[in-house]
Amino acid sequence: MWKWLHPYANPEVSYHFTGKLIPWLSALTALFLAIGIIWALAFAPADYQQGDSFRIFYLHVPAASLSMGIYVGMAIAAFTSMVWQFKLADASAAAMAPVGAVFTTIALITGAAWGKPMWGTWWIWDARLTSELILLFLYLGVIALHNAFEDKNLAGKAAGILTLVGVINIPIIKYSVEWWNTLHQGSTVSKLGKPSMSIDMLWPFLFCFLGFALLVATIICIRFRSEILARNSIRPWVRTLVAEHLLQEKNNAV
């Protein structure tokens, strides 16, 4: 059943495959973000209570959701590496960690900017905000472990253990507004029933979310290719690739 995945365990195959994906992902990212951001900022109606300050929702919610989604992806990669000794899983986790840290930071900053006019303060030790801050620390810890050892296998194992231990924080972030008394509003889009927002606000949000998700995929693919090259620098195919690149640059210079 899974035999079609086996070729992608080869670093060279994965490197070239992700290289083919990047142009398509980049084009879709530009398309969805252009439509979503223009629609959200210029045409979506203002919230009847929060006014135009509500528009930060179109950046904050995708960033917060993707910060958790990236971490779950890292946890799956860590589990795959530990159970099946899939070496590229460590490379993919290393590629995802900085991207997740950036989106978590964006979520925290935009959340603070949104909280100031709504709550009257930039920060409060709210359950949702505190658990999201812990997520940032987990990302930073994983990044530090990936760079703490010269042996990439040992670094991957150490980072993988922290990733799997830290995954318990994801449901805490997700359900914190239900488990504790919190200032943070509840789910608006991802409710099992009808979303608690106008369709005129929902559609631009969906375009923004897909745009940011595609942006994450694009950046991760670029970083994943860099990780593959760094971890396979002595392989003949990498040396051939570098030689071809240098020759092409020389020809372009001439």
Backbone bond lengths (Angstrom), bond angles and torsions (degrees), N, CA, C in turn:
res aa  C-N    CA-C-N  psi(-1)  N-CA   C-N-CA  omega(-1)  CA-C   N-CA-C  phi
1 M - - - 1.470 - - 1.519 111.59 -
2 W 1.348 115.92 -40.59 1.458 120.22 -175.82 1.528 112.10 -100.10
3 K 1.332 117.83 11.84 1.459 120.14 -176.01 1.525 112.24 -63.25
4 W 1.341 116.78 -28.68 1.458 119.28 -179.30 1.524 111.72 -66.21
5 L 1.348 117.35 -17.89 1.459 120.94 178.94 1.525 112.88 -84.53
6 H 1.328 116.91 -21.04 1.461 121.14 -173.44 1.524 114.07 -55.73
7 P 1.356 119.62 -41.85 1.472 118.06 -179.50 1.524 113.66 -59.34
8 Y 1.351 116.98 -27.85 1.458 120.45 -176.34 1.528 112.18 -77.62
9 A 1.323 117.12 -3.46 1.461 120.08 171.69 1.525 110.94 -75.01
10 N 1.323 115.88 -14.76 1.461 122.12 176.26 1.529 108.85 -78.87
11 P 1.334 119.05 121.48 1.470 120.84 -177.73 1.526 113.45 -56.39
12 E 1.324 116.61 -38.69 1.467 119.62 -178.45 1.524 110.80 -64.92
13 V 1.334 116.81 -43.06 1.462 120.74 179.39 1.529 110.61 -63.88
14 S 1.321 116.88 -45.38 1.466 120.72 179.71 1.521 111.67 -64.46
15 Y 1.326 116.55 -37.73 1.465 120.66 179.19 1.525 110.56 -60.61
16 H 1.308 116.99 -49.08 1.465 120.22 -177.69 1.536 111.44 -72.43
17 F 1.324 117.08 -33.40 1.466 120.03 179.14 1.526 110.89 -64.93
18 T 1.343 116.92 -47.40 1.470 119.53 179.16 1.530 110.98 -66.26
19 G 1.339 116.66 -30.50 1.457 119.63 175.97 1.518 112.13 -62.47
20 K 1.336 116.78 -35.38 1.466 120.98 177.21 1.534 111.41 -72.46
21 L 1.329 116.74 -29.54 1.466 120.10 -179.02 1.528 112.77 -74.29
22 I 1.325 117.02 -34.33 1.468 121.01 -171.16 1.533 113.83 -56.22
23 P 1.342 120.36 -46.86 1.475 118.30 179.40 1.527 113.21 -59.88
24 W 1.328 116.52 -40.24 1.460 120.01 179.69 1.532 111.08 -67.67
25 L 1.324 116.37 -44.38 1.463 120.16 178.68 1.525 111.21 -63.25
26 S 1.326 117.28 -39.28 1.463 121.61 179.65 1.526 110.93 -63.85
27 A 1.330 116.14 -43.75 1.467 120.12 -179.49 1.530 110.96 -64.81
28 L 1.335 116.96 -44.09 1.465 120.44 178.78 1.520 111.14 -66.41
29 T 1.329 117.21 -36.47 1.466 121.12 177.12 1.523 110.50 -59.53
30 A 1.329 116.20 -49.99 1.470 120.81 -179.43 1.526 110.92 -60.71
31 L 1.330 116.49 -41.38 1.467 120.73 -178.60 1.523 111.56 -64.63
32 F 1.339 116.57 -53.22 1.461 120.25 -175.97 1.530 111.88 -67.35
33 L 1.330 117.58 -39.81 1.465 119.38 -179.63 1.527 111.04 -68.78
34 A 1.331 117.47 -39.90 1.462 119.81 179.20 1.528 110.77 -61.52
35 I 1.334 115.74 -47.70 1.472 119.49 179.77 1.524 110.40 -65.75
36 G 1.343 116.72 -47.44 1.457 120.54 -175.39 1.514 113.51 -64.47
37 I 1.332 117.65 -46.36 1.465 120.29 -176.99 1.521 111.43 -68.63
38 I 1.340 117.49 -43.34 1.472 119.71 178.02 1.519 110.67 -63.21
39 W 1.328 116.58 -43.24 1.463 121.32 179.00 1.527 110.77 -62.93
40 A 1.335 116.22 -44.15 1.463 120.55 -176.66 1.528 112.38 -68.14
41 L 1.327 116.53 -41.63 1.468 119.65 -174.36 1.524 113.49 -85.35
42 A 1.328 116.56 -31.11 1.465 119.12 -172.60 1.524 114.58 -105.68
43 F 1.323 117.58 -28.19 1.459 119.00 -170.87 1.532 114.56 -120.66
44 A 1.326 118.20 -25.32 1.471 119.58 179.34 1.529 109.30 -67.06
45 P 1.330 117.30 142.30 1.471 119.29 -179.75 1.523 112.07 -70.08
46 A 1.324 115.88 153.21 1.461 121.26 175.34 1.526 109.53 -73.76
47 D 1.322 116.15 152.32 1.458 120.77 178.12 1.530 110.15 -70.53
48 Y 1.321 116.89 142.74 1.462 119.47 -174.90 1.526 112.78 -70.38
49 Q 1.332 117.66 -19.90 1.459 121.00 177.63 1.530 112.07 -104.07
50 Q 1.328 117.12 -44.24 1.453 121.56 -172.96 1.518 114.13 -93.76
51 G 1.322 117.27 -11.04 1.452 120.19 -179.94 1.521 112.20 67.34
52 D 1.335 116.03 -146.59 1.464 120.25 -177.48 1.521 113.05 -74.80
53 S 1.340 118.41 -15.71 1.466 119.97 177.34 1.531 111.14 -63.78
54 F 1.327 116.06 -18.52 1.461 121.20 177.11 1.525 112.14 -63.04
55 R 1.338 117.65 -23.15 1.462 121.05 -173.48 1.522 112.74 -64.17
56 I 1.319 118.06 -18.41 1.465 120.23 175.55 1.528 111.01 -64.35
57 F 1.326 115.80 -18.54 1.465 122.79 174.97 1.527 111.62 -52.18
58 Y 1.338 115.99 -37.34 1.464 120.54 -174.64 1.524 112.74 -70.83
59 L 1.311 118.39 -14.48 1.454 122.84 172.99 1.519 111.31 -105.81
60 H 1.337 116.06 -42.16 1.462 120.40 -174.35 1.526 112.49 -64.85
61 V 1.308 117.45 -48.04 1.467 120.36 -175.39 1.529 111.79 -67.59
62 P 1.350 119.79 -45.96 1.474 117.25 174.99 1.523 112.88 -59.52
63 A 1.344 117.18 -40.75 1.468 119.81 -179.57 1.524 110.78 -63.42
64 A 1.328 117.22 -44.16 1.462 121.08 -179.37 1.529 111.20 -65.81
65 S 1.328 116.59 -43.55 1.466 120.20 -179.96 1.524 111.39 -64.89
66 L 1.329 116.15 -42.82 1.464 119.87 -178.98 1.520 111.81 -70.89
67 S 1.333 117.21 -29.89 1.470 119.26 176.79 1.529 110.50 -61.34
68 M 1.321 116.35 -37.33 1.465 120.06 177.01 1.532 111.45 -76.54
69 G 1.329 116.28 -40.40 1.458 119.99 -179.30 1.517 112.49 -63.04
70 I 1.328 116.61 -40.26 1.464 120.22 178.41 1.523 110.26 -63.84
71 Y 1.328 116.74 -40.17 1.467 119.54 -179.86 1.530 110.85 -64.87
72 V 1.321 116.94 -39.91 1.464 120.14 176.63 1.532 109.70 -62.07
73 G 1.337 117.08 -40.28 1.461 120.49 175.90 1.519 111.81 -60.92
74 M 1.329 116.70 -40.72 1.467 120.78 176.52 1.523 111.15 -62.86
75 A 1.319 116.49 -41.21 1.462 120.28 -179.68 1.531 110.98 -64.48
76 I 1.337 116.84 -40.19 1.470 120.57 177.16 1.523 109.98 -63.21
77 A 1.341 116.43 -42.37 1.460 120.59 178.53 1.524 111.12 -63.47
78 A 1.341 116.79 -42.02 1.467 120.92 179.70 1.522 110.83 -63.79
79 F 1.327 116.54 -42.39 1.464 121.06 178.79 1.529 110.40 -64.20
80 T 1.327 116.22 -42.91 1.465 121.07 178.88 1.519 110.99 -61.16
81 S 1.330 116.03 -41.64 1.464 120.34 -179.94 1.525 111.57 -64.68
82 M 1.316 116.16 -42.39 1.467 119.74 -176.71 1.529 112.51 -72.41
83 V 1.312 116.89 -38.65 1.466 120.30 -174.94 1.520 111.87 -82.96
84 W 1.347 117.13 -46.44 1.464 120.72 -174.03 1.531 113.22 -107.95
85 Q 1.334 117.31 3.89 1.471 121.55 178.44 1.531 111.48 54.70
86 F 1.320 115.48 40.48 1.455 122.06 179.95 1.531 107.83 -84.33
87 K 1.340 117.54 102.37 1.461 121.98 -170.68 1.528 113.24 -62.71
88 L 1.324 117.28 -34.60 1.461 119.48 -179.54 1.525 112.34 -68.17
89 A 1.334 116.43 -17.27 1.463 119.59 177.31 1.527 110.69 -64.56
90 D 1.340 116.81 -40.37 1.464 120.11 176.38 1.523 110.97 -62.88
91 A 1.328 115.92 -40.06 1.467 119.90 178.91 1.524 111.04 -64.07
92 S 1.336 116.47 -39.82 1.462 119.67 179.49 1.525 111.17 -68.26
93 A 1.332 117.39 -38.20 1.465 120.48 177.54 1.524 110.72 -64.96
94 A 1.334 116.30 -41.89 1.463 120.44 177.73 1.520 110.84 -63.17
95 A 1.326 117.21 -34.80 1.459 121.28 178.96 1.524 111.90 -70.78
96 M 1.332 116.31 -34.05 1.467 120.58 -176.39 1.527 113.79 -78.42
97 A 1.330 117.24 -33.11 1.461 120.50 -170.87 1.532 114.25 -56.30
98 P 1.339 120.70 -50.87 1.471 119.31 179.53 1.524 113.22 -63.19
99 V 1.325 117.06 -34.77 1.464 120.89 178.68 1.532 109.36 -65.18
100 G 1.328 116.13 -43.97 1.460 120.11 177.41 1.516 112.27 -62.47
101 A 1.338 116.76 -39.17 1.467 120.79 178.96 1.524 110.86 -63.43
102 V 1.329 116.96 -40.80 1.464 121.15 179.63 1.529 110.50 -64.83
103 F 1.313 117.88 -45.23 1.464 120.47 -178.29 1.529 111.33 -70.08
104 T 1.327 117.22 -31.83 1.467 119.67 174.49 1.521 110.23 -66.06
105 T 1.321 116.93 -41.15 1.465 121.24 177.06 1.525 110.83 -62.54
106 I 1.331 116.59 -43.49 1.466 120.08 177.33 1.521 110.74 -60.44
107 A 1.332 116.57 -42.31 1.470 120.62 179.22 1.528 111.04 -61.64
108 L 1.329 116.85 -41.71 1.466 120.78 -179.63 1.532 111.26 -67.88
109 I 1.325 116.78 -43.62 1.470 120.43 -178.37 1.522 110.90 -67.45
110 T 1.328 117.01 -46.20 1.465 119.65 179.67 1.525 110.96 -68.01
111 G 1.337 116.65 -33.03 1.464 119.71 176.38 1.518 111.22 -65.04
112 A 1.340 116.21 -40.27 1.460 119.82 177.73 1.529 110.80 -65.99
113 A 1.344 116.33 -41.88 1.466 120.45 179.56 1.528 111.23 -65.08
114 W 1.325 116.93 -33.82 1.471 121.53 177.84 1.531 110.01 -76.50
115 G 1.332 116.29 -35.16 1.455 119.55 -177.83 1.516 113.94 -70.33
116 K 1.338 117.23 -28.93 1.459 120.21 -177.79 1.524 112.91 -58.00
117 P 1.343 119.50 -53.39 1.476 118.14 178.70 1.524 113.72 -73.55
118 M 1.335 117.38 -24.55 1.462 120.27 -176.77 1.530 111.88 -85.39
119 W 1.325 117.61 -42.67 1.459 122.98 -174.66 1.525 113.00 -106.21
120 G 1.336 116.01 -14.35 1.460 119.87 -178.73 1.518 113.38 83.48
121 T 1.335 118.00 11.44 1.463 121.22 179.32 1.518 108.99 -150.74
122 W 1.340 116.31 151.50 1.458 120.97 179.37 1.526 112.22 -75.01
123 W 1.314 116.15 -31.37 1.461 119.77 -175.04 1.512 110.49 -146.98
124 I 1.316 115.41 141.81 1.459 121.82 172.12 1.532 106.32 -145.29
125 W 1.308 116.23 146.65 1.468 118.87 -176.44 1.528 110.04 -78.54
126 D 1.309 112.96 59.00 1.458 123.00 176.03 1.531 109.43 -73.63
127 A 1.329 117.41 150.80 1.467 121.29 -176.84 1.525 112.03 -58.43
128 R 1.341 117.37 -43.78 1.466 120.52 -178.80 1.522 110.61 -67.29
129 L 1.326 117.34 -45.66 1.463 120.67 -178.32 1.528 111.41 -66.01
130 T 1.319 116.23 -41.39 1.467 120.04 -177.82 1.529 110.97 -66.20
131 S 1.326 117.20 -43.31 1.468 120.05 179.92 1.525 111.01 -68.49
132 E 1.343 117.71 -31.61 1.465 120.21 175.68 1.531 110.30 -69.07
133 L 1.327 117.30 -36.56 1.467 120.91 175.81 1.525 110.65 -64.45
134 I 1.327 116.38 -40.09 1.471 120.06 176.12 1.521 110.26 -61.09
135 L 1.337 116.97 -36.31 1.463 120.59 177.74 1.525 110.43 -61.08
136 L 1.333 117.33 -40.24 1.464 120.53 177.53 1.527 110.78 -61.96
137 F 1.335 116.43 -42.65 1.467 119.95 178.52 1.532 111.12 -63.30
138 L 1.326 116.60 -36.91 1.465 120.12 177.37 1.528 110.64 -63.77
139 Y 1.329 116.20 -44.25 1.463 119.72 177.41 1.525 110.56 -59.22
140 L 1.336 116.92 -46.30 1.460 120.56 -179.22 1.529 111.05 -62.93
141 G 1.338 116.36 -37.30 1.461 120.22 176.95 1.520 112.15 -64.53
142 V 1.334 116.35 -42.25 1.464 120.73 178.70 1.529 110.42 -64.16
143 I 1.325 116.88 -43.63 1.467 121.14 178.29 1.523 110.24 -60.49
144 A 1.344 115.61 -44.37 1.472 120.01 -179.42 1.524 111.12 -61.61
145 L 1.325 117.00 -42.15 1.466 120.32 -179.58 1.525 111.90 -67.81
146 H 1.312 117.10 -36.40 1.470 119.95 178.20 1.526 111.24 -64.19
147 N 1.335 116.34 -25.71 1.464 120.18 -178.06 1.527 113.47 -106.53
148 A 1.335 116.34 3.88 1.467 120.00 -175.41 1.523 113.12 -86.85
149 F 1.324 117.57 -18.37 1.465 121.48 -175.92 1.529 110.04 -123.32
150 E 1.310 116.38 140.65 1.463 120.33 173.96 1.527 110.92 -71.14
151 D 1.334 116.19 -32.89 1.457 121.47 176.98 1.531 108.54 -77.18
152 K 1.329 117.01 108.43 1.459 121.16 -176.31 1.526 112.55 -65.02
153 N 1.340 117.88 -30.44 1.459 120.20 177.70 1.526 110.72 -65.70
154 L 1.340 116.22 -44.48 1.459 120.46 178.04 1.523 110.72 -65.81
155 A 1.332 116.48 -40.78 1.465 120.42 178.54 1.528 110.54 -62.37
156 G 1.342 116.48 -41.41 1.455 120.57 179.70 1.520 112.61 -64.00
157 K 1.344 116.09 -39.56 1.468 119.56 179.05 1.528 111.34 -65.89
158 A 1.337 116.29 -45.23 1.464 120.15 -179.74 1.528 110.70 -62.93
159 A 1.335 116.36 -46.44 1.461 120.62 179.62 1.530 110.93 -65.47
160 G 1.341 116.17 -35.74 1.457 120.25 179.69 1.514 112.51 -65.22
161 I 1.330 116.83 -39.98 1.467 120.39 178.30 1.527 110.43 -62.60
162 L 1.342 116.64 -46.04 1.467 119.72 178.02 1.520 111.22 -61.93
163 T 1.335 116.38 -40.83 1.469 120.40 179.85 1.520 111.35 -60.59
164 L 1.338 116.84 -46.30 1.463 120.52 -177.87 1.523 111.74 -68.88
165 V 1.328 117.29 -35.69 1.472 119.77 176.58 1.525 109.81 -67.25
166 G 1.324 115.89 -40.96 1.461 120.13 -176.46 1.512 115.01 -73.96
167 V 1.336 118.12 -13.29 1.461 119.83 -176.44 1.528 111.60 -64.35
168 I 1.331 117.41 -19.01 1.466 120.31 176.92 1.519 111.52 -61.89
169 N 1.345 116.41 -20.52 1.463 120.23 -179.90 1.527 112.57 -72.76
170 I 1.325 117.99 -22.19 1.466 120.97 -176.56 1.529 111.96 -64.29
171 P 1.352 119.58 -52.14 1.471 117.26 176.25 1.524 113.04 -64.11
172 I 1.332 117.56 -26.77 1.467 119.78 176.77 1.526 109.64 -64.81
173 I 1.346 116.45 -44.59 1.468 119.60 177.02 1.527 110.24 -61.94
174 K 1.322 115.61 -47.36 1.464 120.96 -174.56 1.524 112.23 -61.50
175 Y 1.341 117.08 -45.11 1.471 120.44 -172.80 1.529 113.97 -105.29
176 S 1.334 116.93 11.14 1.463 119.84 -177.52 1.524 112.31 -60.97
177 V 1.342 116.65 -34.08 1.469 119.48 -178.68 1.524 111.39 -72.81
178 E 1.330 117.31 -16.60 1.460 120.98 178.07 1.522 111.80 -97.02
179 W 1.325 116.65 -30.74 1.467 120.46 -176.30 1.520 113.47 -84.16
180 W 1.329 117.02 -27.37 1.458 120.32 -177.14 1.522 111.17 -128.80
181 N 1.327 115.02 160.86 1.459 121.51 174.42 1.529 107.89 -75.47
182 T 1.317 117.14 113.93 1.457 121.43 -170.32 1.524 111.26 -137.63
183 L 1.330 115.98 151.25 1.458 120.54 175.30 1.526 111.82 -76.65
184 H 1.302 116.00 -24.03 1.462 120.15 -176.08 1.516 110.06 -66.25
185 Q 1.344 116.09 135.87 1.458 119.96 -179.85 1.523 111.11 -67.60
186 G 1.323 115.39 156.66 1.453 120.52 179.83 1.511 112.17 -76.51
187 S 1.330 116.19 -172.54 1.465 121.19 -178.37 1.516 110.63 -63.47
188 T 1.325 115.14 137.93 1.456 121.24 179.80 1.521 111.24 -110.10
189 V 1.326 116.29 -40.46 1.470 120.75 -175.56 1.511 111.94 -102.65
190 S 1.325 117.54 -45.41 1.471 121.74 -170.62 1.521 112.86 -88.47
191 K 1.292 117.52 39.37 1.460 120.71 175.49 1.526 109.56 -86.02
192 L 1.329 115.90 151.04 1.458 119.32 -179.03 1.522 111.34 -65.70
193 G 1.332 115.87 -32.46 1.448 119.77 177.21 1.513 111.87 -88.58
194 K 1.294 117.69 -150.70 1.454 122.81 179.24 1.521 110.26 -72.12
195 P 1.340 119.00 132.39 1.459 120.92 178.72 1.520 111.88 -57.33
196 S 1.347 116.39 144.01 1.459 121.90 -176.64 1.523 111.25 -85.07
197 M 1.318 116.64 49.68 1.454 119.66 178.57 1.517 109.00 -154.18
198 S 1.318 114.75 156.76 1.453 121.16 -179.84 1.522 110.75 -64.61
199 I 1.327 116.01 148.10 1.460 120.38 177.78 1.520 110.79 -62.70
200 D 1.355 116.37 -27.77 1.464 120.86 177.90 1.522 111.56 -67.97
201 M 1.328 117.55 -22.91 1.462 122.36 175.92 1.519 111.55 -94.36
202 L 1.328 116.24 -29.97 1.464 120.44 -175.74 1.524 112.63 -68.77
203 W 1.331 117.49 -43.48 1.461 119.78 -175.86 1.529 112.91 -63.87
204 P 1.343 119.15 -46.90 1.475 117.18 176.49 1.521 112.56 -62.82
205 F 1.338 116.77 -32.00 1.467 119.12 176.33 1.516 110.79 -63.10
206 L 1.341 117.45 -43.63 1.462 120.85 -178.83 1.523 111.11 -62.27
207 F 1.343 116.35 -39.60 1.468 119.32 177.22 1.521 110.77 -65.68
208 C 1.337 116.83 -42.00 1.468 120.35 178.52 1.527 110.69 -63.70
209 F 1.321 116.10 -44.11 1.467 119.29 -178.68 1.528 110.97 -62.67
210 L 1.329 116.79 -46.28 1.468 119.66 179.24 1.524 110.85 -63.88
211 G 1.328 116.83 -37.66 1.451 120.66 178.23 1.515 112.46 -62.35
212 F 1.345 116.43 -45.79 1.463 120.08 178.99 1.530 111.17 -69.34
213 A 1.329 116.76 -35.59 1.469 119.66 177.35 1.530 110.69 -63.82
214 L 1.324 116.54 -41.27 1.466 120.39 177.36 1.526 111.00 -67.75
215 L 1.335 116.70 -34.63 1.467 120.38 175.66 1.525 110.61 -62.59
216 V 1.328 116.28 -43.85 1.464 120.97 176.77 1.525 110.40 -59.63
217 A 1.330 116.77 -45.64 1.465 120.53 -179.53 1.524 110.89 -61.88
218 T 1.328 116.70 -39.95 1.463 120.85 179.96 1.523 111.17 -63.93
219 I 1.321 116.55 -48.77 1.468 120.78 -178.15 1.525 110.48 -64.52
220 I 1.323 117.02 -41.36 1.466 120.28 179.83 1.535 110.52 -63.39
221 C 1.329 117.17 -40.36 1.468 119.83 177.89 1.525 110.92 -61.96
222 I 1.330 116.78 -42.12 1.467 120.57 179.19 1.527 110.15 -63.47
223 R 1.330 116.50 -45.73 1.453 120.53 179.81 1.531 111.26 -67.66
224 F 1.315 116.77 -36.20 1.466 120.99 179.25 1.527 110.43 -62.30
225 R 1.330 116.71 -41.88 1.462 120.30 177.50 1.524 111.02 -62.98
226 S 1.334 116.30 -39.05 1.469 120.18 178.20 1.521 111.17 -65.11
227 E 1.335 116.26 -39.93 1.464 120.46 178.18 1.528 110.64 -64.69
228 I 1.310 117.16 -40.15 1.468 120.46 179.14 1.526 110.14 -61.78
229 L 1.322 116.64 -45.07 1.464 120.18 -179.80 1.529 111.10 -63.83
230 A 1.341 116.50 -42.00 1.464 120.17 -178.42 1.520 111.85 -65.38
231 R 1.342 116.18 -35.31 1.465 120.80 -176.55 1.535 112.75 -86.66
232 N 1.329 116.78 -10.74 1.468 120.14 -178.04 1.531 110.83 -127.70
233 S 1.318 116.59 32.24 1.463 120.84 -172.87 1.527 113.21 -63.73
234 I 1.331 117.73 -24.91 1.468 119.80 -178.54 1.526 112.31 -91.52
235 R 1.314 117.23 -2.03 1.469 119.81 -179.27 1.527 110.67 -72.33
236 P 1.317 117.21 144.35 1.476 120.03 -179.56 1.530 112.98 -57.60
237 W 1.330 117.76 -39.13 1.458 119.05 -177.03 1.521 111.74 -66.97
238 V 1.341 117.32 -32.01 1.462 120.03 177.10 1.525 110.19 -70.15
239 R 1.336 116.26 -42.34 1.465 120.37 178.17 1.523 110.78 -62.26
240 T 1.326 116.26 -39.50 1.461 120.49 177.00 1.523 110.75 -64.44
241 L 1.319 115.93 -41.45 1.459 121.32 179.27 1.525 111.32 -62.20
242 V 1.332 116.09 -43.16 1.464 121.12 178.88 1.521 110.68 -65.54
243 A 1.314 116.49 -42.69 1.469 120.96 179.44 1.526 111.00 -61.71
244 E 1.337 116.58 -43.17 1.462 120.76 178.38 1.521 111.08 -63.84
245 H 1.341 116.50 -38.86 1.461 120.90 179.41 1.525 110.74 -65.50
246 L 1.338 116.76 -43.92 1.463 120.83 179.29 1.522 111.38 -64.32
247 L 1.336 116.15 -39.72 1.466 120.59 178.06 1.521 111.11 -64.07
248 Q 1.328 116.20 -40.31 1.465 120.76 179.20 1.528 110.42 -65.10
249 E 1.348 116.81 -41.25 1.461 120.03 178.23 1.525 110.88 -64.10
250 K 1.340 115.91 -39.46 1.468 120.60 179.26 1.525 110.31 -63.51
251 N 1.330 116.99 -43.03 1.467 121.61 178.94 1.523 111.39 -64.97
252 N 1.338 116.01 -39.38 1.462 119.62 178.43 1.520 111.71 -65.89
253 A 1.338 115.36 -35.99 1.468 119.79 179.60 1.518 111.52 -67.46
254 V 1.334 115.74 -34.42 1.457 120.46 179.37 1.546 110.09 -74.14
